[in-house]
Amino acid sequence: MAITSSAKKAIRASERKAIFNLRRKRVYKDIVKEIDALLKQNKVAEAEKKVPEAYKAIDKAAKMRTIHKNAAARTKSRLIARIKKVKFAEKK
């Protein structure tokens, strides 16, 4: 348990930041899940329309250091790869 006043303040700040971080993380994960659900239904055009929204959420999470910048890049890359994979499977 924190004893000094500065340690108590740090705990309060940490709890506040954790709420914001969880909110940011939930936003980008939800949009990625939406895109995945659309891809499972073979709705590639709709999924592609949601990509900028996903990029915005992922970039914002990385900018605020909720996630690491490399994790953000990896997430975006894998998202586009999944879209391309479904798109290519449709053409065959």
ABEGO torsion letter per residue (X at the ends): XBABAAAAAAAAAAAAAAAAAAAAAAAAAAAAAAAAAAAAAGBAAAAAAAAAAAAAAAAAAAAAGABBAAAAAAAAAAAAAAAAAAAAAAAX
